[in-house]
Amino acid sequence: MNVERQRAFAEYQKILDELRAAFLDRWKVTKNDNVSMKDFERFRTIGTGAFGRVLLVKYRPTNAFYAMKVLDKAKIVKMKQVDHTRNEKRILQCVKFPFLVYMEFFFKDNSYVYMVLPFINGGEMFTHLRRMGKFDEGLARFYAAQVALALEYLHHCSLVYRDLKPENILIQNTGYIRVTDFGFCKMIDGRTWTLCGTPEYLAPEVILSKGYGKSVDWWSFGVLIYEMNAGYPPFYSRDPMKIYEKIVAGKYKFAHHFGEELKDILKNILQVDLSRRYGNLKGGSMDIKTHKWFQSTDWNQIYHQKIQPTFIPKCSAPDDTSNFDHYEEDSLRVDAVDRFAKEFENF
C-alpha cells in the first residue's frame, strides 16, 4: 500500500473513532421528542410490516418530508417484541452516519409508537436491481463501498446489523445509499445465538446455531456483492432447507461475466471457514477495503460523497412517492386509555 493511501486510511480511522465516541455518548441518554401526531400532515402509506406501517408525512413547523414508522403497541405486546422494539428505537436514535437511516423524532400515544425517519424518495435498491436486471460492476462497487463503510461504522460501535439485503438499502435522490430497518440490529459483546435474517443472506454459522458475531454481516455483504453483479443471489432454491444446505456447504457458481477480481473478493468473503473469511481476520474490514476489486475506490471521497454516481433515481420532488408501491390506506385509531402504559414506560 502506498504512503498516500496509508495516510488516507489513518485519517479515516480518526473520523471513525470520533463517530464511535459520539455514538456512545448518545447511548447513555434516552429521550423522547416533544412532538405529537398533530405536528405532522399525513399523505400516504409507503410500506407495511408485521407491526404497522410506514407513512409519508410532512412536519408542519418546517414543511420537511419524513417517513413515519407507526407501530401498534397491542401487536408488539402480543408478539412479545417490546424489548426488541425498544432496542431498535435506541439504535436509530444513536447512530449517525451518512449511509445509515437514523431517527429524527420519536413519540408515542395510547395506541402507537412513532419513529420519524428521513424520507428517502429514490426507493429500495431491490426495485432498481429488479428493473435493471443487474448493476454494472462499477455501480455495484460504488454501492458496495458505502455498505462496507456502514458495516465498519456499526461494528466499531459494537453493533451487528444482521439483515443486509437489497430491500433494506434505500437510494437517495443524490444517488448515494442509506441502509434502513434496524429491527434485527443488536449490540453484541462477544457472541449471540438468535436465528434471524433472510434465508438467502444467512451466514453458515447462524444456520448451524454455532454462536456468532460481526462475521455474519461480512458474509451477507458477500451475498449482496454477488446479487448486485449477477441479478440473483449465489444460494437459491424455492425450498428454504435447500438454500441452507447450499450455504452450509458453501456451494455456488459464479455468473459467466464475473471478472477475476470480483471472483477473488467473493471467494474470500463467502468463506464458510471463519478463520479464512475476509472481514473476520486480523486485518478486519481493511482486508476488504484494500482488496484489488476496490483498488480504484477512494474511500474518503466516498465517505464525503464527492464521487458523482452513475445512476440517479427519478425523483421529481421531495414528496415524490413514485418509487414506492401502493398500499391500502388504514386510519389510525387511538384508544382513549393507554392499555400498555407499563410495557412502554421505559421507551
C-alpha atoms as a printed R data frame, in Angstrom:
    type eleno elety resid chain resno       x       y       z
1   ATOM     1    CA   MET     A     1   0.000   0.000   0.000
2   ATOM     2    CA   ASN     A     2   1.448   3.403  -0.943
3   ATOM     3    CA   VAL     A     3   2.103   6.112   1.656
4   ATOM     4    CA   GLU     A     4  -0.732   8.372   0.464
5   ATOM     5    CA   ARG     A     5  -3.285   5.569   0.717
6   ATOM     6    CA   GLN     A     6  -1.972   4.652   4.184
7   ATOM     7    CA   ARG     A     7  -2.340   8.266   5.313
8   ATOM     8    CA   ALA     A     8  -5.908   8.404   3.949
9   ATOM     9    CA   PHE     A     9  -6.841   5.237   5.858
10  ATOM    10    CA   ALA     A    10  -5.288   6.642   9.057
11  ATOM    11    CA   GLU     A    11  -7.279   9.885   8.622
12  ATOM    12    CA   TYR     A    12 -10.484   7.939   8.172
13  ATOM    13    CA   GLN     A    13  -9.753   5.843  11.268
14  ATOM    14    CA   LYS     A    14  -9.707   9.076  13.299
15  ATOM    15    CA   ILE     A    15 -13.127  10.023  11.883
16  ATOM    16    CA   LEU     A    16 -14.429   6.561  12.792
17  ATOM    17    CA   ASP     A    17 -13.135   6.847  16.369
18  ATOM    18    CA   GLU     A    18 -14.823  10.245  16.771
19  ATOM    19    CA   LEU     A    19 -18.107   8.890  15.390
20  ATOM    20    CA   ARG     A    20 -17.953   5.958  17.815
21  ATOM    21    CA   ALA     A    21 -17.349   8.285  20.786
22  ATOM    22    CA   ALA     A    22 -20.374  10.382  19.754
23  ATOM    23    CA   PHE     A    23 -22.483   7.205  19.407
24  ATOM    24    CA   LEU     A    24 -21.513   6.048  22.920
25  ATOM    25    CA   ASP     A    25 -22.406   9.477  24.366
26  ATOM    26    CA   ARG     A    26 -25.877   9.267  22.807
27  ATOM    27    CA   TRP     A    27 -26.265   5.656  24.013
28  ATOM    28    CA   LYS     A    28 -26.214   6.857  27.648
29  ATOM    29    CA   VAL     A    29 -29.277   9.096  27.207
30  ATOM    30    CA   THR     A    30 -32.864   8.054  26.401
31  ATOM    31    CA   LYS     A    31 -35.012  10.904  25.153
32  ATOM    32    CA   ASN     A    32 -38.460  11.391  23.655
33  ATOM    33    CA   ASP     A    33 -39.196  14.406  21.477
34  ATOM    34    CA   ASN     A    34 -41.797  16.978  22.395
35  ATOM    35    CA   VAL     A    35 -43.920  16.377  19.285
36  ATOM    36    CA   SER     A    36 -47.192  14.570  18.514
37  ATOM    37    CA   MET     A    37 -49.232  13.432  15.527
38  ATOM    38    CA   LYS     A    38 -50.817  16.878  15.216
39  ATOM    39    CA   ASP     A    39 -47.374  18.255  14.235
40  ATOM    40    CA   PHE     A    40 -47.442  16.104  11.097
41  ATOM    41    CA   GLU     A    41 -49.570  16.082   7.956
42  ATOM    42    CA   ARG     A    42 -50.184  12.548   6.685
43  ATOM    43    CA   PHE     A    43 -50.025  11.710   2.955
44  ATOM    44    CA   ARG     A    44 -49.903   8.006   2.060
45  ATOM    45    CA   THR     A    45 -48.572   4.611   3.093
46  ATOM    46    CA   ILE     A    46 -45.197   3.776   1.530
47  ATOM    47    CA   GLY     A    47 -44.576   0.458   3.330
48  ATOM    48    CA   THR     A    48 -46.197  -2.111   5.620
49  ATOM    49    CA   GLY     A    49 -44.919  -4.642   8.147
50  ATOM    50    CA   ALA     A    50 -45.997  -7.075  10.869
51  ATOM    51    CA   PHE     A    51 -46.481  -4.341  13.497
52  ATOM    52    CA   GLY     A    52 -47.729  -1.409  11.476
53  ATOM    53    CA   ARG     A    53 -46.970   0.784   8.502
54  ATOM    54    CA   VAL     A    54 -44.661   3.486   7.159
55  ATOM    55    CA   LEU     A    55 -46.304   6.770   6.145
56  ATOM    56    CA   LEU     A    56 -45.089   9.731   4.136
57  ATOM    57    CA   VAL     A    57 -45.662  12.757   6.382
58  ATOM    58    CA   LYS     A    58 -44.813  16.457   6.416
59  ATOM    59    CA   TYR     A    59 -43.546  18.102   9.601
60  ATOM    60    CA   ARG     A    60 -45.672  21.255   9.801
61  ATOM    61    CA   PRO     A    61 -43.123  23.593  11.501
62  ATOM    62    CA   THR     A    62 -40.520  23.145   8.728
63  ATOM    63    CA   ASN     A    63 -42.530  21.656   5.797
64  ATOM    64    CA   ALA     A    64 -39.884  18.881   5.592
65  ATOM    65    CA   PHE     A    65 -40.999  15.416   4.454
66  ATOM    66    CA   TYR     A    66 -40.320  12.306   6.550
67  ATOM    67    CA   ALA     A    67 -41.074   8.590   6.623
68  ATOM    68    CA   MET     A    68 -43.047   7.854   9.795
69  ATOM    69    CA   LYS     A    69 -42.921   4.285  11.101
70  ATOM    70    CA   VAL     A    70 -46.140   3.695  13.088
71  ATOM    71    CA   LEU     A    71 -46.044   0.571  15.289
72  ATOM    72    CA   ASP     A    72 -49.120  -0.830  17.018
73  ATOM    73    CA   LYS     A    73 -48.488  -1.325  20.761
74  ATOM    74    CA   ALA     A    74 -51.040  -4.172  21.015
75  ATOM    75    CA   LYS     A    75 -49.323  -6.144  18.230
76  ATOM    76    CA   ILE     A    76 -45.855  -5.534  19.705
77  ATOM    77    CA   VAL     A    77 -47.009  -6.831  23.117
78  ATOM    78    CA   LYS     A    78 -48.872  -9.806  21.600
79  ATOM    79    CA   MET     A    79 -45.770 -10.876  19.629
80  ATOM    80    CA   LYS     A    80 -43.505 -10.309  22.677
81  ATOM    81    CA   GLN     A    81 -41.443  -7.731  20.795
82  ATOM    82    CA   VAL     A    82 -41.351  -4.889  23.361
83  ATOM    83    CA   ASP     A    83 -37.625  -5.254  24.185
84  ATOM    84    CA   HIS     A    84 -36.851  -5.771  20.522
85  ATOM    85    CA   THR     A    85 -38.683  -2.559  19.535
86  ATOM    86    CA   ARG     A    86 -37.083  -0.570  22.378
87  ATOM    87    CA   ASN     A    87 -33.689  -1.749  21.134
88  ATOM    88    CA   GLU     A    88 -34.480  -0.666  17.549
89  ATOM    89    CA   LYS     A    89 -35.610   2.776  18.767
90  ATOM    90    CA   ARG     A    90 -32.445   3.227  20.803
91  ATOM    91    CA   ILE     A    91 -30.155   2.240  17.939
92  ATOM    92    CA   LEU     A    92 -31.978   4.546  15.500
93  ATOM    93    CA   GLN     A    93 -31.580   7.434  17.956
94  ATOM    94    CA   CYS     A    94 -27.869   6.813  18.494
95  ATOM    95    CA   VAL     A    95 -26.414   6.008  15.048
96  ATOM    96    CA   LYS     A    96 -25.273   8.945  12.918
97  ATOM    97    CA   PHE     A    97 -23.589   8.022   9.650
98  ATOM    98    CA   PRO     A    98 -24.015   9.228   6.024
99  ATOM    99    CA   PHE     A    99 -25.107   5.803   4.719
100 ATOM   100    CA   LEU     A   100 -27.492   4.835   7.522
101 ATOM   101    CA   VAL     A   101 -31.061   5.923   8.196
102 ATOM   102    CA   TYR     A   102 -31.382   7.402  11.692
103 ATOM   103    CA   MET     A   103 -34.242   8.790  13.752
104 ATOM   104    CA   GLU     A   104 -35.313  12.427  13.520
105 ATOM   105    CA   PHE     A   105 -38.184  12.288  16.082
106 ATOM   106    CA   PHE     A   106 -39.765   9.763  18.427
107 ATOM   107    CA   PHE     A   107 -43.090   9.939  20.293
108 ATOM   108    CA   LYS     A   108 -45.916   7.661  21.466
109 ATOM   109    CA   ASP     A   109 -49.600   7.829  22.355
110 ATOM   110    CA   ASN     A   110 -52.151   5.419  23.867
111 ATOM   111    CA   SER     A   111 -52.071   3.033  20.892
112 ATOM   112    CA   TYR     A   112 -48.888   3.512  18.873
113 ATOM   113    CA   VAL     A   113 -45.183   4.316  18.952
114 ATOM   114    CA   TYR     A   114 -43.945   6.627  16.195
115 ATOM   115    CA   MET     A   115 -40.444   6.631  14.715
116 ATOM   116    CA   VAL     A   116 -39.888   9.534  12.321
117 ATOM   117    CA   LEU     A   117 -37.081   8.904   9.819
118 ATOM   118    CA   PRO     A   118 -35.734  10.731   6.735
119 ATOM   119    CA   PHE     A   119 -37.852  10.114   3.632
120 ATOM   120    CA   ILE     A   120 -35.511   8.572   1.050
121 ATOM   121    CA   ASN     A   121 -37.504   9.113  -2.126
122 ATOM   122    CA   GLY     A   122 -35.355   7.101  -4.547
123 ATOM   123    CA   GLY     A   123 -36.878   3.831  -3.301
124 ATOM   124    CA   GLU     A   124 -35.341   0.450  -2.498
125 ATOM   125    CA   MET     A   125 -32.229  -0.908  -4.190
126 ATOM   126    CA   PHE     A   126 -34.276  -4.106  -4.684
127 ATOM   127    CA   THR     A   127 -36.730  -2.270  -7.015
128 ATOM   128    CA   HIS     A   128 -33.967  -0.793  -9.198
129 ATOM   129    CA   LEU     A   129 -31.984  -4.052  -9.279
130 ATOM   130    CA   ARG     A   130 -35.047  -5.983 -10.492
131 ATOM   131    CA   ARG     A   131 -35.810  -3.349 -13.099
132 ATOM   132    CA   MET     A   132 -32.229  -3.216 -14.455
133 ATOM   133    CA   GLY     A   133 -31.694  -6.983 -14.180
134 ATOM   134    CA   LYS     A   134 -28.245  -6.429 -12.671
135 ATOM   135    CA   PHE     A   135 -25.971  -3.470 -11.938
136 ATOM   136    CA   ASP     A   136 -22.861  -2.836 -13.990
137 ATOM   137    CA   GLU     A   137 -19.738  -3.642 -11.997
138 ATOM   138    CA   GLY     A   138 -18.790  -0.008 -11.382
139 ATOM   139    CA   LEU     A   139 -22.204   0.828  -9.890
140 ATOM   140    CA   ALA     A   140 -22.172  -2.370  -7.789
141 ATOM   141    CA   ARG     A   141 -18.716  -1.409  -6.462
142 ATOM   142    CA   PHE     A   142 -19.929   2.145  -5.681
143 ATOM   143    CA   TYR     A   143 -22.843   0.777  -3.614
144 ATOM   144    CA   ALA     A   144 -20.689  -1.941  -2.029
145 ATOM   145    CA   ALA     A   145 -18.154   0.664  -0.826
146 ATOM   146    CA   GLN     A   146 -20.885   2.597   1.007
147 ATOM   147    CA   VAL     A   147 -22.293  -0.572   2.570
148 ATOM   148    CA   ALA     A   148 -18.774  -1.597   3.673
149 ATOM   149    CA   LEU     A   149 -18.292   1.776   5.393
150 ATOM   150    CA   ALA     A   150 -21.726   1.499   7.046
151 ATOM   151    CA   LEU     A   151 -20.934  -2.003   8.396
152 ATOM   152    CA   GLU     A   152 -17.492  -0.879   9.544
153 ATOM   153    CA   TYR     A   153 -19.106   2.007  11.494
154 ATOM   154    CA   LEU     A   154 -21.760  -0.252  13.070
155 ATOM   155    CA   HIS     A   155 -19.131  -2.829  14.077
156 ATOM   156    CA   HIS     A   156 -16.951  -0.052  15.520
157 ATOM   157    CA   CYS     A   157 -19.976   0.794  17.718
158 ATOM   158    CA   SER     A   158 -20.278  -2.929  18.729
159 ATOM   159    CA   LEU     A   159 -23.466  -3.307  16.646
160 ATOM   160    CA   VAL     A   160 -24.188  -6.280  14.384
161 ATOM   161    CA   TYR     A   161 -26.735  -5.418  11.677
162 ATOM   162    CA   ARG     A   162 -27.924  -8.964  10.764
163 ATOM   163    CA   ASP     A   163 -30.369  -8.148   7.938
164 ATOM   164    CA   LEU     A   164 -28.400  -6.910   4.940
165 ATOM   165    CA   LYS     A   165 -30.295  -7.317   1.638
166 ATOM   166    CA   PRO     A   166 -31.329  -5.081  -1.311
167 ATOM   167    CA   GLU     A   167 -34.798  -4.493   0.245
168 ATOM   168    CA   ASN     A   168 -33.120  -2.797   3.230
169 ATOM   169    CA   ILE     A   169 -30.997  -0.415   1.166
170 ATOM   170    CA   LEU     A   170 -32.633   2.827   0.016
171 ATOM   171    CA   ILE     A   171 -31.264   5.022  -2.772
172 ATOM   172    CA   GLN     A   172 -31.313   8.767  -2.156
173 ATOM   173    CA   ASN     A   173 -32.094  11.347  -4.841
174 ATOM   174    CA   THR     A   174 -28.332  12.098  -4.814
175 ATOM   175    CA   GLY     A   175 -27.579   8.543  -5.977
176 ATOM   176    CA   TYR     A   176 -25.981   7.585  -2.632
177 ATOM   177    CA   ILE     A   177 -27.482   4.897  -0.377
178 ATOM   178    CA   ARG     A   178 -28.878   4.616   3.136
179 ATOM   179    CA   VAL     A   179 -29.196   1.272   4.939
180 ATOM   180    CA   THR     A   180 -32.521   1.072   6.786
181 ATOM   181    CA   ASP     A   181 -34.531  -1.269   9.070
182 ATOM   182    CA   PHE     A   182 -32.656  -1.897  12.312
183 ATOM   183    CA   GLY     A   183 -35.182  -4.441  13.614
184 ATOM   184    CA   PHE     A   184 -32.529  -7.182  13.868
185 ATOM   185    CA   CYS     A   185 -29.592  -4.930  14.775
186 ATOM   186    CA   LYS     A   186 -28.086  -5.705  18.169
187 ATOM   187    CA   MET     A   187 -25.257  -4.539  20.402
188 ATOM   188    CA   ILE     A   188 -23.132  -7.634  20.887
189 ATOM   189    CA   ASP     A   189 -20.226  -8.123  23.207
190 ATOM   190    CA   GLY     A   190 -18.838 -11.492  22.121
191 ATOM   191    CA   ARG     A   191 -21.403 -13.850  20.589
192 ATOM   192    CA   THR     A   192 -25.159 -14.266  20.153
193 ATOM   193    CA   TRP     A   193 -27.268 -17.249  19.075
194 ATOM   194    CA   THR     A   194 -30.537 -15.798  17.714
195 ATOM   195    CA   LEU     A   195 -31.706 -17.199  14.367
196 ATOM   196    CA   CYS     A   196 -32.791 -14.132  12.375
197 ATOM   197    CA   GLY     A   197 -32.370 -12.688   8.910
198 ATOM   198    CA   THR     A   198 -33.392 -13.577   5.340
199 ATOM   199    CA   PRO     A   199 -32.753 -17.191   4.149
200 ATOM   200    CA   GLU     A   200 -30.600 -16.329   1.075
201 ATOM   201    CA   TYR     A   201 -28.433 -13.985   3.155
202 ATOM   202    CA   LEU     A   202 -27.910 -16.077   6.313
203 ATOM   203    CA   ALA     A   203 -24.338 -16.984   7.228
204 ATOM   204    CA   PRO     A   204 -23.465 -20.669   7.783
205 ATOM   205    CA   GLU     A   205 -22.708 -20.112  11.485
206 ATOM   206    CA   VAL     A   206 -26.245 -18.722  12.028
207 ATOM   207    CA   ILE     A   207 -27.858 -21.761  10.374
208 ATOM   208    CA   LEU     A   208 -25.660 -24.146  12.385
209 ATOM   209    CA   SER     A   209 -26.546 -22.384  15.698
210 ATOM   210    CA   LYS     A   210 -22.848 -22.045  16.498
211 ATOM   211    CA   GLY     A   211 -23.000 -18.629  18.127
212 ATOM   212    CA   TYR     A   212 -21.820 -15.737  16.012
213 ATOM   213    CA   GLY     A   213 -20.687 -12.111  15.951
214 ATOM   214    CA   LYS     A   214 -19.807  -9.488  13.332
215 ATOM   215    CA   SER     A   215 -18.649 -12.119  10.834
216 ATOM   216    CA   VAL     A   216 -22.281 -12.681   9.727
217 ATOM   217    CA   ASP     A   217 -22.537  -9.154   8.296
218 ATOM   218    CA   TRP     A   218 -19.484  -9.688   6.092
219 ATOM   219    CA   TRP     A   219 -20.939 -12.955   4.765
220 ATOM   220    CA   SER     A   220 -24.178 -11.095   3.869
221 ATOM   221    CA   PHE     A   221 -22.031  -8.383   2.293
222 ATOM   222    CA   GLY     A   222 -20.521 -11.038   0.002
223 ATOM   223    CA   VAL     A   223 -24.010 -12.255  -0.929
224 ATOM   224    CA   LEU     A   224 -25.022  -8.651  -1.683
225 ATOM   225    CA   ILE     A   225 -21.977  -8.048  -3.929
226 ATOM   226    CA   TYR     A   226 -22.824 -11.239  -5.823
227 ATOM   227    CA   GLU     A   227 -26.521 -10.335  -6.222
228 ATOM   228    CA   MET     A   228 -25.811  -6.763  -7.353
229 ATOM   229    CA   ASN     A   229 -23.466  -8.066 -10.075
230 ATOM   230    CA   ALA     A   230 -25.494 -11.117 -11.144
231 ATOM   231    CA   GLY     A   231 -29.097 -10.043 -10.534
232 ATOM   232    CA   TYR     A   232 -29.723 -13.105  -8.345
233 ATOM   233    CA   PRO     A   233 -28.214 -14.407  -5.079
234 ATOM   234    CA   PRO     A   234 -25.487 -17.109  -5.038
235 ATOM   235    CA   PHE     A   235 -27.517 -19.539  -2.895
236 ATOM   236    CA   TYR     A   236 -31.016 -20.014  -4.234
237 ATOM   237    CA   SER     A   237 -33.814 -22.576  -4.143
238 ATOM   238    CA   ARG     A   238 -37.597 -22.459  -3.715
239 ATOM   239    CA   ASP     A   239 -37.143 -24.685  -0.686
240 ATOM   240    CA   PRO     A   240 -35.516 -22.784   2.233
241 ATOM   241    CA   MET     A   241 -33.978 -26.035   3.556
242 ATOM   242    CA   LYS     A   242 -32.118 -26.487   0.251
243 ATOM   243    CA   ILE     A   243 -30.879 -22.874   0.487
244 ATOM   244    CA   TYR     A   244 -29.486 -23.649   3.948
245 ATOM   245    CA   GLU     A   245 -27.799 -26.836   2.686
246 ATOM   246    CA   LYS     A   246 -26.069 -24.885  -0.118
247 ATOM   247    CA   ILE     A   247 -24.953 -22.133   2.278
248 ATOM   248    CA   VAL     A   248 -23.526 -24.556   4.848
249 ATOM   249    CA   ALA     A   249 -21.670 -26.397   2.052
250 ATOM   250    CA   GLY     A   250 -20.510 -23.058   0.585
251 ATOM   251    CA   LYS     A   251 -21.639 -24.224  -2.858
252 ATOM   252    CA   TYR     A   252 -22.301 -21.631  -5.534
253 ATOM   253    CA   LYS     A   253 -21.320 -20.877  -9.130
254 ATOM   254    CA   PHE     A   254 -20.017 -17.599 -10.499
255 ATOM   255    CA   ALA     A   255 -22.031 -15.836 -13.210
256 ATOM   256    CA   HIS     A   256 -20.219 -16.236 -16.560
257 ATOM   257    CA   HIS     A   257 -19.461 -12.496 -16.885
258 ATOM   258    CA   PHE     A   258 -17.718 -12.116 -13.481
259 ATOM   259    CA   GLY     A   259 -14.130 -10.839 -13.752
260 ATOM   260    CA   GLU     A   260 -11.186 -12.323 -11.838
261 ATOM   261    CA   GLU     A   261 -11.018  -9.622  -9.164
262 ATOM   262    CA   LEU     A   262 -14.743  -9.886  -8.459
263 ATOM   263    CA   LYS     A   263 -14.453 -13.675  -8.208
264 ATOM   264    CA   ASP     A   264 -11.487 -13.337  -5.859
265 ATOM   265    CA   ILE     A   265 -13.187 -10.984  -3.387
266 ATOM   266    CA   LEU     A   266 -16.280 -13.226  -3.341
267 ATOM   267    CA   LYS     A   267 -14.129 -16.339  -2.726
268 ATOM   268    CA   ASN     A   268 -12.556 -14.588   0.250
269 ATOM   269    CA   ILE     A   269 -15.788 -13.255   1.763
270 ATOM   270    CA   LEU     A   270 -18.105 -16.214   1.073
271 ATOM   271    CA   GLN     A   271 -15.883 -18.443   3.183
272 ATOM   272    CA   VAL     A   272 -17.666 -20.983   5.386
273 ATOM   273    CA   ASP     A   273 -14.415 -21.281   7.377
274 ATOM   274    CA   LEU     A   274 -14.430 -18.264   9.706
275 ATOM   275    CA   SER     A   275 -10.650 -18.383  10.080
276 ATOM   276    CA   ARG     A   276 -10.398 -17.544   6.356
277 ATOM   277    CA   ARG     A   277 -13.303 -15.133   5.844
278 ATOM   278    CA   TYR     A   278 -12.357 -11.560   4.919
279 ATOM   279    CA   GLY     A   279 -13.743  -9.063   7.415
280 ATOM   280    CA   ASN     A   280 -13.227 -11.594  10.201
281 ATOM   281    CA   LEU     A   281  -9.436 -11.868  10.063
282 ATOM   282    CA   LYS     A   282  -6.751  -9.907  11.900
283 ATOM   283    CA   GLY     A   283  -6.963  -7.123   9.280
284 ATOM   284    CA   GLY     A   284 -10.714  -6.735   9.832
285 ATOM   285    CA   SER     A   285 -12.501  -4.555   7.268
286 ATOM   286    CA   MET     A   286  -9.128  -3.398   5.872
287 ATOM   287    CA   ASP     A   287  -8.728  -6.762   4.098
288 ATOM   288    CA   ILE     A   288 -11.864  -5.870   2.124
289 ATOM   289    CA   LYS     A   289 -11.057  -2.181   1.602
290 ATOM   290    CA   THR     A   290  -7.547  -2.930   0.273
291 ATOM   291    CA   HIS     A   291  -8.654  -5.807  -1.991
292 ATOM   292    CA   LYS     A   292  -7.905  -5.423  -5.727
293 ATOM   293    CA   TRP     A   293 -11.617  -5.215  -6.573
294 ATOM   294    CA   PHE     A   294 -11.720  -1.936  -4.613
295 ATOM   295    CA   GLN     A   295  -8.363  -0.666  -5.945
296 ATOM   296    CA   SER     A   296  -9.989   2.231  -7.833
297 ATOM   297    CA   THR     A   297 -12.139   3.234  -4.808
298 ATOM   298    CA   ASP     A   298 -11.237   6.430  -2.965
299 ATOM   299    CA   TRP     A   299 -12.793   5.611   0.408
300 ATOM   300    CA   ASN     A   300 -12.568   9.137   1.825
301 ATOM   301    CA   GLN     A   301 -14.197  10.575  -1.308
302 ATOM   302    CA   ILE     A   302 -16.990   8.010  -0.957
303 ATOM   303    CA   TYR     A   303 -17.492   8.907   2.732
304 ATOM   304    CA   HIS     A   304 -17.663  12.643   1.910
305 ATOM   305    CA   GLN     A   305 -19.962  11.876  -1.078
306 ATOM   306    CA   LYS     A   306 -17.649  13.589  -3.567
307 ATOM   307    CA   ILE     A   307 -17.887  10.902  -6.274
308 ATOM   308    CA   GLN     A   308 -20.512  11.503  -8.983
309 ATOM   309    CA   PRO     A   309 -22.878   8.470  -9.088
310 ATOM   310    CA   THR     A   310 -23.555   6.904 -12.493
311 ATOM   311    CA   PHE     A   311 -27.210   6.295 -11.590
312 ATOM   312    CA   ILE     A   312 -29.652   8.786 -10.035
313 ATOM   313    CA   PRO     A   313 -33.218   7.570  -9.387
314 ATOM   314    CA   LYS     A   314 -36.026   9.656 -10.897
315 ATOM   315    CA   CYS     A   315 -37.450  11.909  -8.164
316 ATOM   316    CA   SER     A   316 -39.492  14.894  -9.321
317 ATOM   317    CA   ALA     A   317 -39.949  16.470  -5.861
318 ATOM   318    CA   PRO     A   318 -39.128  15.903  -2.151
319 ATOM   319    CA   ASP     A   319 -42.560  14.246  -1.692
320 ATOM   320    CA   ASP     A   320 -42.383  12.103  -4.865
321 ATOM   321    CA   THR     A   321 -43.508   8.563  -3.924
322 ATOM   322    CA   SER     A   322 -43.387   7.073  -7.446
323 ATOM   323    CA   ASN     A   323 -40.511   4.762  -6.444
324 ATOM   324    CA   PHE     A   324 -42.706   3.049  -3.814
325 ATOM   325    CA   ASP     A   325 -45.552   0.544  -4.161
326 ATOM   326    CA   HIS     A   326 -49.163   1.458  -3.402
327 ATOM   327    CA   TYR     A   327 -50.881   0.073  -0.312
328 ATOM   328    CA   GLU     A   328 -54.400   0.157   1.044
329 ATOM   329    CA   GLU     A   329 -54.810   3.021   3.474
330 ATOM   330    CA   ASP     A   330 -55.926   2.469   7.050
331 ATOM   331    CA   SER     A   331 -56.873   5.104   9.616
332 ATOM   332    CA   LEU     A   332 -55.032   5.282  12.941
333 ATOM   333    CA   ARG     A   333 -57.427   4.626  15.804
334 ATOM   334    CA   VAL     A   334 -56.047   5.952  19.076
335 ATOM   335    CA   ASP     A   335 -57.618   4.423  22.217
336 ATOM   336    CA   ALA     A   336 -58.974   6.694  24.960
337 ATOM   337    CA   VAL     A   337 -56.970   4.677  27.516
338 ATOM   338    CA   ASP     A   338 -53.345   3.506  27.343
339 ATOM   339    CA   ARG     A   339 -53.671  -0.248  27.999
340 ATOM   340    CA   PHE     A   340 -49.928  -0.783  27.633
341 ATOM   341    CA   ALA     A   341 -48.508   2.138  29.607
342 ATOM   342    CA   LYS     A   342 -46.492  -0.202  31.829
343 ATOM   343    CA   GLU     A   343 -44.887  -2.135  28.967
344 ATOM   344    CA   PHE     A   344 -43.819   1.078  27.193
345 ATOM   345    CA   GLU     A   345 -42.927   3.271  30.174
346 ATOM   346    CA   ASN     A   346 -39.164   2.933  29.572
347 ATOM   347    CA   PHE     A   347 -39.371   3.882  25.893
